């Protein structure tokens, strides 16, 4: 596809589409796809571009070269000299985490090699995640005198407290099988097949009602921050709204006839 208007021509992410699935590849392989200021901004712009495209129903993020992402580009640390400047710097690094949670479109990480620090945070921030065998995950910032503050936020929603703190406090790496056991990722794929496995998840999502998936994802993140009763009341309101949509009318009619709709048959297709 042509580079979206809001993504720089010389962006350090590659943006593409395959049917109803958008793909974003972190493209700083020589630097293990570490988050530079440019990569963070380009990733955020690419996410927003895909989310604004009615033809994209799911998004896969992967990394070029030998790693998914090894964290923040520490060569930028020397460019700043006070806490206000550092706060602005790191806020830009974490902006994609905020964007993913607020998007209508589901996002799936396809990790390989290493997903460390901000790379770990990106995996945790994505709605689903797949990793190739041999992938290593870690909140490694304490090894350089820092702490994975930003990645901790999505990580808290992905794994239980004791496992989250084990990653954050030790700074040690865990393998893909352990990450799956802990709930950080959904599936371990054979080496070299992680993108294919993520695409399968994306295509499965894309075959379902676009309206239901988009509204459902947004409702999930809203309900996650609510108390039990408030969440149920909110869910009832959102479900009632979906009941009035063209997708619900067509989907229910097709189901009752024993002929469920495929990806191209939804009213919003």
C-alpha positions as CSV (number, residue, x, y, z in Angstrom):
1,X,0.0,0.0,0.0
2,X,1.1,3.6,-0.4
3,X,2.5,5.2,2.8
4,X,-0.4,6.7,4.8
5,X,-0.6,10.5,4.7
6,X,0.2,10.8,8.4
7,X,3.2,8.4,8.3
8,X,6.5,10.0,7.2
9,X,8.0,8.9,3.9
10,X,11.3,8.0,5.7
11,X,9.5,6.4,8.6
12,X,11.4,3.7,10.6
13,X,8.3,1.5,10.4
14,X,7.0,-0.3,7.3
15,X,3.2,-0.2,6.8
16,X,1.2,-2.6,4.7
17,X,-2.2,-4.3,4.4
18,X,-3.2,-7.8,3.4
19,X,-6.9,-8.1,2.9
20,X,-8.6,-6.8,6.0
21,X,-5.4,-7.0,8.1
22,X,-3.0,-4.1,8.6
23,X,0.7,-4.8,9.3
24,X,3.3,-2.6,10.9
25,X,6.9,-3.7,11.0
26,X,9.4,-2.0,13.4
27,X,12.2,-1.3,11.0
28,X,15.5,-0.4,12.8
29,X,17.1,-3.9,12.6
30,X,20.6,-2.6,13.1
31,X,19.5,-1.2,16.5
32,X,17.3,-4.2,17.4
33,X,14.3,-2.1,16.8
34,X,14.9,0.0,19.9
35,X,12.4,2.8,20.5
36,X,14.0,6.0,19.2
37,X,11.9,9.1,19.3
38,X,11.3,8.6,15.6
39,X,10.3,5.0,15.9
40,X,7.8,5.7,18.7
41,X,6.2,8.6,16.7
42,X,6.1,6.5,13.5
43,X,4.6,3.5,15.2
44,X,1.9,5.7,16.8
45,X,1.1,7.4,13.4
46,X,0.9,4.0,11.7
47,X,-1.4,2.6,14.4
48,X,-3.7,5.7,14.0
49,X,-3.6,5.4,10.2
50,X,-4.7,1.7,10.2
51,X,-7.3,2.5,12.9
52,X,-8.8,5.2,10.7
53,X,-9.0,2.9,7.7
54,X,-12.4,1.2,7.4
55,X,-10.9,-1.6,5.4
56,X,-8.6,-2.7,8.3
57,X,-10.2,-4.9,10.9
58,X,-7.1,-6.1,12.8
59,X,-3.4,-5.1,13.0
60,X,-0.2,-7.2,13.4
61,X,3.0,-5.6,14.7
62,X,6.3,-7.4,14.1
63,X,10.0,-6.5,14.0
64,X,12.6,-6.6,11.2
65,X,15.9,-8.4,11.7
66,X,16.9,-10.4,14.8
67,X,14.5,-8.9,17.4
68,X,11.1,-7.6,18.0
69,X,12.4,-4.7,20.1
70,X,15.1,-4.4,22.7
71,X,13.6,-1.4,24.5
72,X,14.4,2.3,24.4
73,X,17.4,3.7,22.3
74,X,19.7,4.7,25.2
75,X,21.9,6.7,22.9
76,X,19.2,9.5,23.2
77,X,19.7,9.7,27.0
78,X,22.6,12.2,26.7
79,X,20.4,14.6,24.7
80,X,18.5,15.8,27.7
81,X,19.6,17.4,31.0
82,X,16.6,17.8,33.4
83,X,13.6,15.8,34.6
84,X,11.1,17.8,32.6
85,X,12.9,17.1,29.3
86,X,13.2,13.4,30.2
87,X,9.5,13.3,31.1
88,X,8.6,14.7,27.7
89,X,11.0,12.2,26.0
90,X,9.6,9.1,27.7
91,X,6.0,10.2,27.3
92,X,6.5,10.0,23.5
93,X,8.0,6.5,23.9
94,X,4.9,5.3,25.7
95,X,2.3,7.0,23.4
96,X,1.7,3.9,21.3
97,X,0.6,2.1,24.5
98,X,-2.0,4.7,25.1
99,X,-3.1,4.6,21.4
100,X,-3.6,0.8,21.3
101,X,-5.8,0.9,24.4
102,X,-8.0,3.6,22.8
103,X,-8.3,2.2,19.3
104,X,-11.3,0.4,17.9
105,X,-9.1,-2.1,15.9
106,X,-7.5,-5.1,17.7
107,X,-3.7,-5.2,17.7
108,X,-1.7,-8.4,17.7
109,X,2.1,-8.5,18.5
110,X,4.2,-11.0,16.6
111,X,7.5,-11.2,18.7
112,X,10.8,-12.9,18.0
113,X,14.3,-12.7,19.3
114,X,14.0,-10.3,22.2
115,X,11.1,-8.2,23.5
116,X,12.7,-6.2,26.3
117,X,11.8,-3.1,28.3
118,X,9.7,-1.0,25.9
119,X,9.5,-4.0,23.6
120,X,8.0,-6.0,26.5
121,X,5.7,-3.1,27.2
122,X,4.5,-3.2,23.5
123,X,3.8,-6.9,23.7
124,X,1.8,-6.4,26.9
125,X,-0.1,-3.4,25.5
126,X,-1.2,-5.3,22.4
127,X,-4.6,-7.0,22.7
128,X,-3.2,-10.4,21.7
129,X,0.4,-11.6,21.3
130,X,2.3,-14.5,19.6
131,X,6.0,-15.3,20.0
132,X,8.3,-17.5,18.1
133,X,10.1,-20.3,20.0
134,X,13.2,-18.9,21.5
135,X,11.9,-15.4,22.1
136,X,13.1,-13.9,25.4
137,X,11.1,-11.3,27.4
138,X,12.3,-9.0,30.1
139,X,11.9,-5.7,32.0
140,X,15.6,-5.2,31.8
141,X,15.9,-1.5,32.7
142,X,17.4,-2.0,36.2
143,X,20.5,-3.4,34.5
144,X,21.3,0.2,33.3
145,X,20.1,2.1,36.4
146,X,16.5,2.6,35.2
147,X,13.2,1.0,35.8
148,X,10.5,-0.2,33.4
149,X,7.9,2.3,34.7
150,X,6.0,2.7,31.4
151,X,6.0,-1.0,30.4
152,X,4.8,-1.8,33.9
153,X,1.4,-0.2,33.2
154,X,0.3,-2.6,30.4
155,X,2.2,-5.4,32.1
156,X,0.0,-5.1,35.2
157,X,-3.0,-5.9,33.1
158,X,-1.3,-8.8,31.3
159,X,0.1,-10.9,34.2
160,X,-0.7,-11.4,37.9
161,X,1.0,-9.1,40.5
162,X,3.7,-11.5,41.7
163,X,4.8,-12.3,38.1
164,X,4.7,-8.7,37.1
165,X,6.9,-7.7,40.0
166,X,9.2,-10.6,39.4
167,X,9.9,-9.3,35.9
168,X,10.2,-5.6,37.0
169,X,12.4,-6.2,40.1
170,X,14.8,-8.8,38.8
171,X,15.3,-7.5,35.3
172,X,15.8,-11.0,34.2
173,X,14.6,-12.6,31.0
174,X,12.0,-15.3,30.6
175,X,11.4,-17.6,27.6
176,X,8.4,-17.8,25.4
177,X,6.9,-20.9,27.0
178,X,7.1,-19.1,30.4
179,X,5.6,-16.0,29.0
180,X,2.7,-18.0,27.7
181,X,2.3,-19.8,31.1
182,X,2.2,-16.4,32.8
183,X,-0.4,-15.0,30.4
184,X,1.8,-12.5,28.7
185,X,1.3,-14.1,25.2
186,X,-1.4,-16.3,23.7
187,X,0.7,-18.7,21.6
188,X,4.2,-19.9,21.0
189,X,4.8,-20.5,17.3
190,X,7.6,-22.5,15.6
191,X,10.7,-20.4,14.9
192,X,10.1,-18.2,11.8
193,X,6.3,-18.7,11.9
194,X,5.3,-16.1,14.4
195,X,4.0,-13.6,11.9
196,X,2.0,-16.3,10.2
197,X,0.5,-17.3,13.5
198,X,-0.4,-13.7,14.3
199,X,-2.0,-13.2,10.9
200,X,-4.2,-16.2,11.6
201,X,-5.5,-14.6,14.7
202,X,-6.0,-11.3,12.8
203,X,-7.8,-13.0,9.9
204,X,-10.1,-14.9,12.4
205,X,-11.0,-11.6,14.0
206,X,-11.5,-9.9,10.6
207,X,-14.0,-12.6,9.6
208,X,-16.3,-11.5,12.4
209,X,-18.7,-8.5,12.6
210,X,-16.5,-5.3,12.3
211,X,-19.1,-3.3,14.3
212,X,-19.2,-5.9,17.1
213,X,-15.4,-6.2,17.4
214,X,-14.8,-2.5,17.3
215,X,-17.5,-1.6,19.9
216,X,-16.6,-4.7,22.0
217,X,-12.9,-3.8,22.2
218,X,-13.6,-0.2,23.3
219,X,-16.2,-1.4,25.8
220,X,-13.7,-3.9,27.3
221,X,-11.1,-1.2,28.1
222,X,-13.8,1.0,29.6
223,X,-15.1,-1.8,31.7
224,X,-11.7,-2.8,32.9
225,X,-11.4,0.5,34.9
226,X,-14.9,0.2,36.5
227,X,-16.3,-1.4,39.5
228,X,-18.3,-4.6,39.1
229,X,-21.8,-3.2,39.1
230,X,-20.9,-0.1,37.0
231,X,-19.2,-2.4,34.5
232,X,-22.3,-4.6,34.2
233,X,-24.6,-1.5,33.7
234,X,-22.2,-0.1,31.1
235,X,-22.1,-3.5,29.3
236,X,-25.9,-3.6,29.2
237,X,-26.0,-0.2,27.6
238,X,-23.3,-1.1,25.0
239,X,-25.0,-4.5,24.2
240,X,-28.3,-2.8,23.7
241,X,-26.7,-0.4,21.2
242,X,-25.2,-3.3,19.3
243,X,-28.6,-4.9,19.1
244,X,-29.8,-2.0,16.9
245,X,-27.0,-2.3,14.3
246,X,-27.1,-3.6,10.8
247,X,-24.4,-6.1,11.6
248,X,-26.6,-7.6,14.4
249,X,-29.6,-7.8,12.2
250,X,-27.8,-9.4,9.3
251,X,-25.7,-11.7,11.5
252,X,-28.6,-13.0,13.5
253,X,-30.7,-13.6,10.5
254,X,-27.9,-15.5,8.7
255,X,-27.1,-17.6,11.9
256,X,-30.8,-18.6,12.3
257,X,-30.8,-19.7,8.7
258,X,-27.7,-21.8,9.3
259,X,-25.6,-19.7,7.0
260,X,-23.2,-17.6,9.1
261,X,-21.7,-14.6,7.3
262,X,-18.1,-14.6,6.1
263,X,-15.7,-11.6,6.1
264,X,-17.1,-10.0,2.9
265,X,-20.8,-10.4,3.7
266,X,-21.1,-8.0,6.7
267,X,-23.1,-4.8,6.0
268,X,-20.0,-2.7,6.9
269,X,-17.7,-4.7,4.6
